[in-house]
Amino acid sequence: MDHRKKIVSTVLIGAVVILYFVLYASFALFIPEVPAAIKIFFGVIGIGMAGGMIKVIMDRIEEIRKGENDDLSNY
């Protein structure tokens, strides 16, 4: 598997996970019976996790470009 395929698969899987976190955050904001503080709390958690996933994707793409096929071998 060449580098492009690994990068594309990383981005696609990451995009699905980011979409899940964004939908989670937006769903939490649109429940009418929940107090505003709880809506903000769950919204911040969802957006924060999406941001963390973006960081993980960027790190993994950098590892792929450096030629690291097995990132678990570092541990």
C-alpha positions in Angstrom: 0.0 0.0 0.0 1.6 3.3 -1.0 1.6 6.5 0.9 -1.4 8.0 -0.9 -3.7 5.2 0.0 -2.7 5.3 3.6 -3.2 9.0 3.8 -6.6 8.8 2.1 -7.8 6.1 4.4 -6.6 8.0 7.4 -8.4 11.2 6.3 -11.6 9.3 5.4 -11.8 7.5 8.7 -10.9 10.7 10.6 -13.6 12.6 8.7 -16.3 10.1 9.8 -15.2 10.4 13.4 -15.1 14.2 13.3 -18.6 14.2 11.7 -19.8 12.0 14.6 -18.3 14.4 17.2 -19.8 17.5 15.5 -23.2 15.9 15.2 -23.0 14.9 18.9 -22.2 18.5 19.8 -25.0 19.9 17.6 -27.5 17.4 18.8 -26.7 18.3 22.4 -27.3 22.0 21.6 -30.8 21.4 20.1 -32.5 19.5 23.0 -35.0 22.0 24.3 -35.5 20.6 27.9 -31.8 20.7 28.8 -30.4 23.7 30.7 -28.1 26.0 28.8 -25.0 25.2 30.9 -25.3 21.4 30.1 -25.8 22.2 26.4 -22.6 24.3 26.4 -20.8 21.6 28.4 -21.6 18.8 25.9 -21.1 21.2 22.9 -17.6 22.0 24.1 -16.8 18.3 24.7 -17.9 17.4 21.2 -16.0 20.2 19.5 -12.9 19.6 21.6 -12.9 15.9 20.7 -13.3 16.9 17.0 -10.3 19.2 17.4 -8.3 16.5 19.0 -9.1 14.1 16.2 -7.9 16.7 13.7 -4.5 16.8 15.6 -4.3 13.0 15.6 -4.9 12.9 11.8 -2.3 15.5 11.2 0.2 13.5 13.3 -0.6 10.3 11.5 -0.1 11.8 8.1 3.2 13.2 9.2 4.2 9.7 10.4 3.1 8.1 7.1 5.2 10.7 5.1 8.3 9.8 7.2 7.8 6.2 6.4 6.6 4.9 9.7 4.3 2.0 8.9 3.8 0.7 12.4 3.4 3.5 14.9 2.9 0.9 17.7 6.6 -0.1 17.4 7.5 3.2 19.2 6.0 1.9 22.4 
